[in-house]
Amino acid sequence: MAEEAFTMIDQDRDGFIGMEDLKDMFSSLGRVPSDEDLKGMLKECPGQLNFTSFLTLFGDKVSGTDPEGTLRNAFCMFDEDNQGFIPEDYLKDLLENMGDNFTKEEIKNVWKDAPLDNKKFDYNAMVDIIKGKSKEDEE
């Protein structure tokens, strides 16, 4: 899942996350951080932010803070009924036509592990997957 997250942020698909990638990602979430804030984020990584560096930083952030609310809020933006689900077709359309413009093959690869229930994407389950939680952890 981390690879898919990296790919979603790497808007220009050059294998690195840079200023413009971060701007585009935050813009797609309805946020406009200052250039100073973005530079600060990128400074946390020595050198260019490639996938390996992203994994290291992502792991530190996930274990050191509580990003669950941020992830849930990002998905919640597309959940008009606030039910914890996004219709599968709607989310696929967003992936194909908004921001990254994922190819059908990329969507197919991401979708093979997606938590679906009656053609609805369960974003709470996806947040748990991203955080590395299993259903047993919650019981």
Beta strands, then each sheet from edge to edge (+ up, - down):
strand 1: 85-87
strand 2: 116-117
strand 3: 120-122
sheet 1: 1+ 3- 2+
end
